[in-house]
Amino acid sequence: MIVGEGKYRYEYVDGWEQLPQGWFHGDVAGVATDSKDNVYVFNRSEHPVIIYDQEGKFLDSWGDATMFPRPHGITIVDDVVYLADDTDHTVRKTTLDGKVLMTLGKSGQPSDTGYRSNVPGNLTTIERPGGPFNRPTRLSVAQNGDLYVSDGYGNAEIHRFSSDGTLIQSFGGPGYAPGQFMLPHSVWAHTNGEIWVCDRENDRIQIFSPTGELLRLWTNVRRPGDLYIQPDNTVVVGEMSHEQGQTSLAGKVWPADYDAEVSIRDMDGNVLSKWGEKDPCGPGGFSSPHGLWVDSKGNIYVGEVTHTALSRYNRWHEGCHSIVKYAKI
């Protein structure tokens, strides 16, 4: 199946993931590749980090549910891995084979923001910004080595650290105004110094200076879960669905149904290519494009929290994909 438009067309690679017999994962929170284009699938199972070659052949796995009780975001830079776990309240820096080099945050200890998870519209319970972390979502590495972490479900800030893990500053805060967040779900430190944030439940991407000054924002996206800026300065965005009449985590009622999709945009947010379909389990459809990555050849990998996204509507079945590859044409 061919998807996309113009210069940005891709072929869906059917059956790409060759999961070992007897293994299972329902949700893939994030995906990234190393310098050899091996693929690291950060998932919510007893094998949190599963590694494949670019053809989908299983290579290795590491980690466990004690270290990663609820995987969220993964980033690989210079063959160093950064893994955000949102209920452990940590981001770990590791080698490619899982040796921990540094831990940001305190395991199992959320910062005090007033957040209450088990209520409708729980993002509205965040009373104040807090320190690192309360359910962090992803880390990105700037050109100068600074580390930016989006934080998260139980907080509403971006934290900036030096490369040795020293906190430099935090910016944002809960709310709907420009510069505030309702679930900073992913962060990307662009090569030009800008810091891009998927402000998911505000349906926008906000773009900041390296020190947190708001530069501009995109308001023509829907629930952006993740983004990846390619070498040609095009932006790949995973956009999640809306279900009419359902209440978002930010307490807003969605006015219509919108299918999840992946879009490719220029630096001003103009759509160059996009795809998605009504069937979230079809070869060109998505249940919840939660994490994405582009390898050195321009192939796109999309990780989805399929079980979580579809089970609430009784739409999940064993044929639903949670990690897909689209090969660049």
C-alpha atoms as a printed R data frame, in Angstrom:
    type eleno elety resid chain resno       x       y      z
1   ATOM     1    CA   MET     A     1   0.000   0.000  0.000
2   ATOM     2    CA   ILE     A     2   1.321   3.447 -0.982
3   ATOM     3    CA   VAL     A     3   0.548   6.459  1.219
4   ATOM     4    CA   GLY     A     4   1.409  10.149  1.147
5   ATOM     5    CA   GLU     A     5   1.730  12.705 -1.618
6   ATOM     6    CA   GLY     A     6   4.295  14.355 -3.893
7   ATOM     7    CA   LYS     A     7   7.895  13.979 -2.754
8   ATOM     8    CA   TYR     A     8   6.733  12.374  0.481
9   ATOM     9    CA   ARG     A     9   5.299   9.012 -0.514
10  ATOM    10    CA   TYR     A    10   5.835   5.797  1.410
11  ATOM    11    CA   GLU     A    11   5.079   2.101  1.172
12  ATOM    12    CA   TYR     A    12   3.511   0.354  4.137
13  ATOM    13    CA   VAL     A    13   5.755  -2.599  5.073
14  ATOM    14    CA   ASP     A    14   3.318  -5.359  5.908
15  ATOM    15    CA   GLY     A    15   4.403  -7.637  8.769
16  ATOM    16    CA   TRP     A    16   7.610  -5.716  9.412
17  ATOM    17    CA   GLU     A    17   7.961  -6.603 13.107
18  ATOM    18    CA   GLN     A    18   9.145 -10.181 13.644
19  ATOM    19    CA   LEU     A    19   8.323 -10.544 17.323
20  ATOM    20    CA   PRO     A    20   9.714 -13.695 18.976
21  ATOM    21    CA   GLN     A    21   7.196 -16.506 19.340
22  ATOM    22    CA   GLY     A    22   5.113 -16.168 22.484
23  ATOM    23    CA   TRP     A    23   5.985 -12.498 23.011
24  ATOM    24    CA   PHE     A    24   3.343  -9.785 23.011
25  ATOM    25    CA   HIS     A    25   3.088  -6.052 23.479
26  ATOM    26    CA   GLY     A    26  -0.072  -4.030 23.185
27  ATOM    27    CA   ASP     A    27   1.275  -0.497 23.443
28  ATOM    28    CA   VAL     A    28   4.379   0.967 21.804
29  ATOM    29    CA   ALA     A    29   5.025   4.331 23.413
30  ATOM    30    CA   GLY     A    30   8.090   5.296 21.405
31  ATOM    31    CA   VAL     A    31  10.555   4.227 18.739
32  ATOM    32    CA   ALA     A    32  14.037   5.341 17.679
33  ATOM    33    CA   THR     A    33  16.971   4.115 15.584
34  ATOM    34    CA   ASP     A    34  20.714   3.977 16.208
35  ATOM    35    CA   SER     A    35  23.601   4.724 13.832
36  ATOM    36    CA   LYS     A    36  23.156   1.321 12.136
37  ATOM    37    CA   ASP     A    37  19.416   1.931 11.653
38  ATOM    38    CA   ASN     A    38  18.610  -0.764 14.196
39  ATOM    39    CA   VAL     A    39  15.165  -0.033 15.633
40  ATOM    40    CA   TYR     A    40  14.508   0.321 19.376
41  ATOM    41    CA   VAL     A    41  10.862  -0.246 20.277
42  ATOM    42    CA   PHE     A    42  10.006   1.179 23.711
43  ATOM    43    CA   ASN     A    43   6.884  -0.691 24.745
44  ATOM    44    CA   ARG     A    44   4.675  -1.545 27.705
45  ATOM    45    CA   SER     A    45   5.395  -5.216 28.276
46  ATOM    46    CA   GLU     A    46   7.780  -7.448 30.215
47  ATOM    47    CA   HIS     A    47  10.349  -6.631 27.491
48  ATOM    48    CA   PRO     A    48  10.343  -2.801 27.534
49  ATOM    49    CA   VAL     A    49  13.155  -2.285 24.997
50  ATOM    50    CA   ILE     A    50  13.007  -4.582 21.972
51  ATOM    51    CA   ILE     A    51  15.622  -4.169 19.236
52  ATOM    52    CA   TYR     A    52  15.220  -5.120 15.575
53  ATOM    53    CA   ASP     A    53  17.318  -4.665 12.492
54  ATOM    54    CA   GLN     A    54  15.916  -2.493  9.723
55  ATOM    55    CA   GLU     A    55  14.209  -5.499  8.145
56  ATOM    56    CA   GLY     A    56  12.312  -6.235 11.369
57  ATOM    57    CA   LYS     A    57  14.428  -9.201 12.487
58  ATOM    58    CA   PHE     A    58  14.645  -9.522 16.278
59  ATOM    59    CA   LEU     A    59  18.105  -8.757 17.681
60  ATOM    60    CA   ASP     A    60  17.849  -8.278 21.434
61  ATOM    61    CA   SER     A    61  15.830  -6.886 24.336
62  ATOM    62    CA   TRP     A    62  16.556  -5.402 27.735
63  ATOM    63    CA   GLY     A    63  14.922  -3.695 30.712
64  ATOM    64    CA   ASP     A    64  12.108  -4.829 32.965
65  ATOM    65    CA   ALA     A    65   8.905  -3.548 34.529
66  ATOM    66    CA   THR     A    66  10.710  -2.484 37.702
67  ATOM    67    CA   MET     A    67  12.906  -0.048 35.802
68  ATOM    68    CA   PHE     A    68  10.225   0.915 33.290
69  ATOM    69    CA   PRO     A    69   6.728   0.542 34.804
70  ATOM    70    CA   ARG     A    70   5.152   2.692 32.059
71  ATOM    71    CA   PRO     A    71   7.432   3.530 29.124
72  ATOM    72    CA   HIS     A    72   6.742   6.771 27.314
73  ATOM    73    CA   GLY     A    73   9.374   8.469 25.128
74  ATOM    74    CA   ILE     A    74  12.673   7.326 23.626
75  ATOM    75    CA   THR     A    75  15.418   9.348 21.928
76  ATOM    76    CA   ILE     A    76  18.743   8.126 20.545
77  ATOM    77    CA   VAL     A    77  21.540  10.610 19.821
78  ATOM    78    CA   ASP     A    78  25.110   9.519 18.993
79  ATOM    79    CA   ASP     A    79  24.178   5.984 20.047
80  ATOM    80    CA   VAL     A    80  23.173   7.109 23.523
81  ATOM    81    CA   VAL     A    81  19.616   6.234 24.555
82  ATOM    82    CA   TYR     A    82  17.299   8.457 26.626
83  ATOM    83    CA   LEU     A    83  14.162   6.823 28.034
84  ATOM    84    CA   ALA     A    84  11.317   8.664 29.775
85  ATOM    85    CA   ASP     A    85   9.015   6.648 32.032
86  ATOM    86    CA   ASP     A    86   5.984   8.617 33.083
87  ATOM    87    CA   THR     A    87   4.961   6.724 36.224
88  ATOM    88    CA   ASP     A    88   8.523   6.170 37.438
89  ATOM    89    CA   HIS     A    89   8.979   9.960 37.068
90  ATOM    90    CA   THR     A    90  12.457   9.527 35.610
91  ATOM    91    CA   VAL     A    91  14.435   9.860 32.419
92  ATOM    92    CA   ARG     A    92  17.338   7.426 32.104
93  ATOM    93    CA   LYS     A    93  20.384   7.825 29.897
94  ATOM    94    CA   THR     A    94  21.770   4.459 28.817
95  ATOM    95    CA   THR     A    95  24.110   2.707 26.433
96  ATOM    96    CA   LEU     A    96  22.684   0.832 23.473
97  ATOM    97    CA   ASP     A    97  22.709  -2.361 25.527
98  ATOM    98    CA   GLY     A    98  20.940  -0.825 28.520
99  ATOM    99    CA   LYS     A    99  23.705   0.186 30.927
100 ATOM   100    CA   VAL     A   100  22.439   3.189 32.887
101 ATOM   101    CA   LEU     A   101  24.754   6.198 32.638
102 ATOM   102    CA   MET     A   102  22.605   8.838 34.350
103 ATOM   103    CA   THR     A   103  19.134   9.186 35.836
104 ATOM   104    CA   LEU     A   104  17.177  12.436 35.895
105 ATOM   105    CA   GLY     A   105  14.449  12.639 38.528
106 ATOM   106    CA   LYS     A   106  13.823  10.429 41.551
107 ATOM   107    CA   SER     A   107  12.385   6.996 40.884
108 ATOM   108    CA   GLY     A   108   8.766   6.759 41.974
109 ATOM   109    CA   GLN     A   109   8.701  10.281 43.422
110 ATOM   110    CA   PRO     A   110   6.537  12.814 41.548
111 ATOM   111    CA   SER     A   111   6.930  16.520 42.117
112 ATOM   112    CA   ASP     A   112   4.125  18.366 43.902
113 ATOM   113    CA   THR     A   113   1.840  20.040 41.356
114 ATOM   114    CA   GLY     A   114  -1.569  19.201 42.830
115 ATOM   115    CA   TYR     A   115  -2.185  16.749 39.997
116 ATOM   116    CA   ARG     A   116  -4.820  14.063 40.519
117 ATOM   117    CA   SER     A   117  -4.815  11.370 37.866
118 ATOM   118    CA   ASN     A   118  -8.069   9.525 38.474
119 ATOM   119    CA   VAL     A   119 -10.572  12.275 37.755
120 ATOM   120    CA   PRO     A   120 -12.136  13.448 34.472
121 ATOM   121    CA   GLY     A   121 -10.160  16.221 32.801
122 ATOM   122    CA   ASN     A   122  -7.244  15.461 35.102
123 ATOM   123    CA   LEU     A   123  -4.919  18.013 33.493
124 ATOM   124    CA   THR     A   124  -7.117  20.727 35.008
125 ATOM   125    CA   THR     A   125  -6.131  19.518 38.499
126 ATOM   126    CA   ILE     A   126  -2.572  20.769 38.021
127 ATOM   127    CA   GLU     A   127  -2.526  23.756 40.377
128 ATOM   128    CA   ARG     A   128   1.051  24.904 39.901
129 ATOM   129    CA   PRO     A   129   4.190  24.011 37.973
130 ATOM   130    CA   GLY     A   130   6.577  21.700 39.759
131 ATOM   131    CA   GLY     A   131  10.152  20.567 39.467
132 ATOM   132    CA   PRO     A   132  11.380  17.483 37.631
133 ATOM   133    CA   PHE     A   133   9.262  15.371 37.278
134 ATOM   134    CA   ASN     A   134   5.579  14.530 37.422
135 ATOM   135    CA   ARG     A   135   5.010  12.045 34.596
136 ATOM   136    CA   PRO     A   136   7.664  13.137 32.051
137 ATOM   137    CA   THR     A   137   7.093  12.311 28.408
138 ATOM   138    CA   ARG     A   138  10.279  12.731 26.332
139 ATOM   139    CA   LEU     A   139  13.819  14.148 26.204
140 ATOM   140    CA   SER     A   140  15.621  15.892 23.359
141 ATOM   141    CA   VAL     A   141  19.297  16.821 23.052
142 ATOM   142    CA   ALA     A   142  20.292  20.276 21.799
143 ATOM   143    CA   GLN     A   143  23.313  20.964 19.619
144 ATOM   144    CA   ASN     A   144  25.251  22.336 22.620
145 ATOM   145    CA   GLY     A   145  24.491  19.226 24.670
146 ATOM   146    CA   ASP     A   146  21.708  20.706 26.810
147 ATOM   147    CA   LEU     A   147  18.862  18.321 27.592
148 ATOM   148    CA   TYR     A   148  15.215  19.368 27.296
149 ATOM   149    CA   VAL     A   149  12.506  17.250 28.921
150 ATOM   150    CA   SER     A   150   8.756  17.603 28.397
151 ATOM   151    CA   ASP     A   151   6.925  17.098 31.699
152 ATOM   152    CA   GLY     A   152   4.148  15.948 31.205
153 ATOM   153    CA   TYR     A   153   0.865  14.402 32.274
154 ATOM   154    CA   GLY     A   154   1.194  15.556 35.895
155 ATOM   155    CA   ASN     A   155   3.076  18.779 35.225
156 ATOM   156    CA   ALA     A   156   3.072  21.416 32.494
157 ATOM   157    CA   GLU     A   157   6.669  22.437 31.947
158 ATOM   158    CA   ILE     A   158   9.774  22.029 29.866
159 ATOM   159    CA   HIS     A   159  12.889  21.456 31.954
160 ATOM   160    CA   ARG     A   160  16.318  22.350 30.599
161 ATOM   161    CA   PHE     A   161  19.369  20.555 31.975
162 ATOM   162    CA   SER     A   162  23.067  20.772 31.247
163 ATOM   163    CA   SER     A   163  24.651  17.655 29.779
164 ATOM   164    CA   ASP     A   164  25.716  16.514 33.263
165 ATOM   165    CA   GLY     A   165  22.124  16.622 34.518
166 ATOM   166    CA   THR     A   166  22.172  19.973 36.333
167 ATOM   167    CA   LEU     A   167  18.814  21.741 36.093
168 ATOM   168    CA   ILE     A   168  19.239  25.107 34.367
169 ATOM   169    CA   GLN     A   169  15.656  26.346 34.075
170 ATOM   170    CA   SER     A   170  12.014  25.373 33.680
171 ATOM   171    CA   PHE     A   171   9.380  27.166 31.617
172 ATOM   172    CA   GLY     A   172   5.706  26.866 30.792
173 ATOM   173    CA   GLY     A   173   2.991  26.231 33.355
174 ATOM   174    CA   PRO     A   174  -0.559  24.866 33.164
175 ATOM   175    CA   GLY     A   175  -3.105  26.655 31.002
176 ATOM   176    CA   TYR     A   176  -4.405  27.539 27.585
177 ATOM   177    CA   ALA     A   177  -2.577  30.821 26.902
178 ATOM   178    CA   PRO     A   178   0.415  30.993 24.554
179 ATOM   179    CA   GLY     A   179   3.467  29.683 26.375
180 ATOM   180    CA   GLN     A   180   1.391  27.506 28.701
181 ATOM   181    CA   PHE     A   181   0.704  23.806 28.272
182 ATOM   182    CA   MET     A   182  -2.038  21.234 28.517
183 ATOM   183    CA   LEU     A   183   0.130  18.130 28.268
184 ATOM   184    CA   PRO     A   184   3.555  18.824 26.786
185 ATOM   185    CA   HIS     A   185   3.704  15.383 25.185
186 ATOM   186    CA   SER     A   186   6.986  15.610 23.292
187 ATOM   187    CA   VAL     A   187   9.878  17.997 22.764
188 ATOM   188    CA   TRP     A   188  12.344  18.449 19.907
189 ATOM   189    CA   ALA     A   189  15.532  20.542 20.046
190 ATOM   190    CA   HIS     A   190  16.022  21.634 16.442
191 ATOM   191    CA   THR     A   191  19.480  22.152 14.942
192 ATOM   192    CA   ASN     A   192  18.711  25.892 14.600
193 ATOM   193    CA   GLY     A   193  18.354  26.190 18.384
194 ATOM   194    CA   GLU     A   194  14.555  26.279 18.518
195 ATOM   195    CA   ILE     A   195  12.676  24.122 20.998
196 ATOM   196    CA   TRP     A   196   9.503  22.575 19.564
197 ATOM   197    CA   VAL     A   197   6.827  21.274 21.933
198 ATOM   198    CA   CYS     A   198   3.794  19.107 21.166
199 ATOM   199    CA   ASP     A   199   1.187  20.830 23.365
200 ATOM   200    CA   ARG     A   200  -1.164  17.932 22.817
201 ATOM   201    CA   GLU     A   201  -4.434  18.758 24.541
202 ATOM   202    CA   ASN     A   202  -4.249  22.388 23.401
203 ATOM   203    CA   ASP     A   203  -4.133  21.118 19.781
204 ATOM   204    CA   ARG     A   204  -0.994  23.044 18.919
205 ATOM   205    CA   ILE     A   205   2.774  22.972 18.523
206 ATOM   206    CA   GLN     A   206   4.631  25.746 20.326
207 ATOM   207    CA   ILE     A   207   8.106  26.869 19.301
208 ATOM   208    CA   PHE     A   208  10.493  28.516 21.770
209 ATOM   209    CA   SER     A   209  13.949  29.999 21.923
210 ATOM   210    CA   PRO     A   210  16.623  27.918 23.711
211 ATOM   211    CA   THR     A   211  15.875  29.881 26.902
212 ATOM   212    CA   GLY     A   212  12.106  29.470 26.743
213 ATOM   213    CA   GLU     A   213  10.822  32.614 25.025
214 ATOM   214    CA   LEU     A   214   7.805  31.821 22.834
215 ATOM   215    CA   LEU     A   215   8.594  32.494 19.166
216 ATOM   216    CA   ARG     A   216   5.502  31.245 17.336
217 ATOM   217    CA   LEU     A   217   2.947  28.464 17.363
218 ATOM   218    CA   TRP     A   218   0.991  26.220 15.052
219 ATOM   219    CA   THR     A   219  -2.729  25.915 15.665
220 ATOM   220    CA   ASN     A   220  -3.594  23.788 12.610
221 ATOM   221    CA   VAL     A   221  -2.738  20.423 14.198
222 ATOM   222    CA   ARG     A   222  -4.890  18.009 16.218
223 ATOM   223    CA   ARG     A   223  -3.580  16.472 19.428
224 ATOM   224    CA   PRO     A   224   0.069  16.288 18.285
225 ATOM   225    CA   GLY     A   225   1.660  13.336 20.058
226 ATOM   226    CA   ASP     A   226   5.165  13.479 18.630
227 ATOM   227    CA   LEU     A   227   7.238  15.169 15.961
228 ATOM   228    CA   TYR     A   228  10.505  14.613 14.115
229 ATOM   229    CA   ILE     A   229  12.308  17.307 12.113
230 ATOM   230    CA   GLN     A   230  14.038  15.807  9.086
231 ATOM   231    CA   PRO     A   231  17.345  17.034  7.589
232 ATOM   232    CA   ASP     A   232  15.440  18.880  4.836
233 ATOM   233    CA   ASN     A   233  13.571  20.876  7.533
234 ATOM   234    CA   THR     A   234  10.284  19.108  7.004
235 ATOM   235    CA   VAL     A   235   8.402  18.131 10.139
236 ATOM   236    CA   VAL     A   236   6.761  14.732 10.604
237 ATOM   237    CA   VAL     A   237   3.865  14.966 13.074
238 ATOM   238    CA   GLY     A   238   1.770  12.232 14.651
239 ATOM   239    CA   GLU     A   239  -1.754  13.545 15.223
240 ATOM   240    CA   MET     A   240  -4.179  11.646 17.434
241 ATOM   241    CA   SER     A   241  -7.908  11.183 16.976
242 ATOM   242    CA   HIS     A   242 -10.909  12.998 18.433
243 ATOM   243    CA   GLU     A   243 -14.104  11.140 19.327
244 ATOM   244    CA   GLN     A   244 -17.179  13.373 19.131
245 ATOM   245    CA   GLY     A   245 -18.763  14.029 22.511
246 ATOM   246    CA   GLN     A   246 -15.825  12.637 24.505
247 ATOM   247    CA   THR     A   247 -14.112  14.868 27.068
248 ATOM   248    CA   SER     A   248 -10.387  15.468 26.676
249 ATOM   249    CA   LEU     A   249  -7.845  15.339 29.480
250 ATOM   250    CA   ALA     A   250  -8.014  19.142 29.405
251 ATOM   251    CA   GLY     A   251 -11.748  19.088 30.145
252 ATOM   252    CA   LYS     A   252 -12.892  20.047 26.628
253 ATOM   253    CA   VAL     A   253 -15.652  18.195 24.766
254 ATOM   254    CA   TRP     A   254 -14.599  17.285 21.243
255 ATOM   255    CA   PRO     A   255 -17.100  18.625 18.690
256 ATOM   256    CA   ALA     A   256 -16.523  16.058 15.929
257 ATOM   257    CA   ASP     A   257 -14.824  12.805 14.970
258 ATOM   258    CA   TYR     A   258 -11.332  13.117 13.533
259 ATOM   259    CA   ASP     A   259  -9.227  10.157 12.475
260 ATOM   260    CA   ALA     A   260  -5.629   9.877 13.613
261 ATOM   261    CA   GLU     A   261  -3.044  10.620 10.942
262 ATOM   262    CA   VAL     A   262   0.592  11.354 10.199
263 ATOM   263    CA   SER     A   263   1.365  14.618  8.431
264 ATOM   264    CA   ILE     A   264   4.519  16.040  6.883
265 ATOM   265    CA   ARG     A   265   4.764  19.808  6.984
266 ATOM   266    CA   ASP     A   266   7.113  22.628  6.110
267 ATOM   267    CA   MET     A   267   8.586  24.866  8.798
268 ATOM   268    CA   ASP     A   268   5.518  27.105  8.696
269 ATOM   269    CA   GLY     A   269   3.122  24.227  9.319
270 ATOM   270    CA   ASN     A   270   1.822  23.889  5.760
271 ATOM   271    CA   VAL     A   271   0.852  20.288  4.961
272 ATOM   272    CA   LEU     A   272   2.992  18.669  2.248
273 ATOM   273    CA   SER     A   273   1.725  15.120  2.711
274 ATOM   274    CA   LYS     A   274  -0.524  13.214  5.099
275 ATOM   275    CA   TRP     A   275  -2.283   9.902  5.533
276 ATOM   276    CA   GLY     A   276  -4.659   8.043  7.807
277 ATOM   277    CA   GLU     A   277  -7.939   6.199  7.407
278 ATOM   278    CA   LYS     A   278 -11.144   5.355  9.213
279 ATOM   279    CA   ASP     A   279  -9.984   1.859 10.191
280 ATOM   280    CA   PRO     A   280  -7.322   2.399 12.889
281 ATOM   281    CA   CYS     A   281  -6.029  -1.142 12.370
282 ATOM   282    CA   GLY     A   282  -5.751  -0.892  8.566
283 ATOM   283    CA   PRO     A   283  -2.392  -0.578  6.754
284 ATOM   284    CA   GLY     A   284  -2.747   3.180  6.309
285 ATOM   285    CA   GLY     A   285  -4.616   3.897  9.518
286 ATOM   286    CA   PHE     A   286  -3.602   4.710 13.067
287 ATOM   287    CA   SER     A   287  -5.103   4.128 16.475
288 ATOM   288    CA   SER     A   288  -2.811   6.561 18.259
289 ATOM   289    CA   PRO     A   289   0.472   7.725 16.664
290 ATOM   290    CA   HIS     A   290   2.176   8.238 20.020
291 ATOM   291    CA   GLY     A   291   5.853   8.128 19.056
292 ATOM   292    CA   LEU     A   292   7.646   8.336 15.728
293 ATOM   293    CA   TRP     A   293  11.127   8.353 14.246
294 ATOM   294    CA   VAL     A   294  12.813   8.673 10.850
295 ATOM   295    CA   ASP     A   295  15.893   6.590 10.023
296 ATOM   296    CA   SER     A   296  18.879   7.582  7.872
297 ATOM   297    CA   LYS     A   297  17.115   6.464  4.688
298 ATOM   298    CA   GLY     A   298  13.992   8.525  5.348
299 ATOM   299    CA   ASN     A   299  11.859   5.564  6.418
300 ATOM   300    CA   ILE     A   300   9.239   6.426  9.041
301 ATOM   301    CA   TYR     A   301   8.474   4.276 12.079
302 ATOM   302    CA   VAL     A   302   5.320   4.928 14.079
303 ATOM   303    CA   GLY     A   303   4.674   3.527 17.562
304 ATOM   304    CA   GLU     A   304   1.104   3.457 18.829
305 ATOM   305    CA   VAL     A   305  -0.496   2.929 22.232
306 ATOM   306    CA   THR     A   306  -3.021   0.777 20.448
307 ATOM   307    CA   HIS     A   307  -4.494  -1.187 23.309
308 ATOM   308    CA   THR     A   308  -4.987   1.886 25.497
309 ATOM   309    CA   ALA     A   309  -6.451   3.960 22.654
310 ATOM   310    CA   LEU     A   310  -8.913   1.384 21.310
311 ATOM   311    CA   SER     A   311  -9.918  -0.601 24.376
312 ATOM   312    CA   ARG     A   312 -11.895   2.286 25.828
313 ATOM   313    CA   TYR     A   313 -14.156   2.103 22.772
314 ATOM   314    CA   ASN     A   314 -14.129  -1.719 22.541
315 ATOM   315    CA   ARG     A   315 -12.407  -1.473 19.168
316 ATOM   316    CA   TRP     A   316  -9.154  -3.280 19.918
317 ATOM   317    CA   HIS     A   317  -8.476  -6.734 18.464
318 ATOM   318    CA   GLU     A   318  -5.366  -8.851 17.998
319 ATOM   319    CA   GLY     A   319  -4.958  -7.749 14.400
320 ATOM   320    CA   CYS     A   320  -4.313  -4.119 15.383
321 ATOM   321    CA   HIS     A   321  -0.752  -2.940 14.815
322 ATOM   322    CA   SER     A   322   1.249  -1.012 17.409
323 ATOM   323    CA   ILE     A   323   4.510  -0.514 15.481
324 ATOM   324    CA   VAL     A   324   4.574   0.134 11.736
325 ATOM   325    CA   LYS     A   325   7.205   0.989  9.142
326 ATOM   326    CA   TYR     A   326   6.629   3.155  6.087
327 ATOM   327    CA   ALA     A   327   9.488   2.806  3.584
328 ATOM   328    CA   LYS     A   328  10.402   5.971  1.694
329 ATOM   329    CA   ILE     A   329   9.758   5.742 -2.040
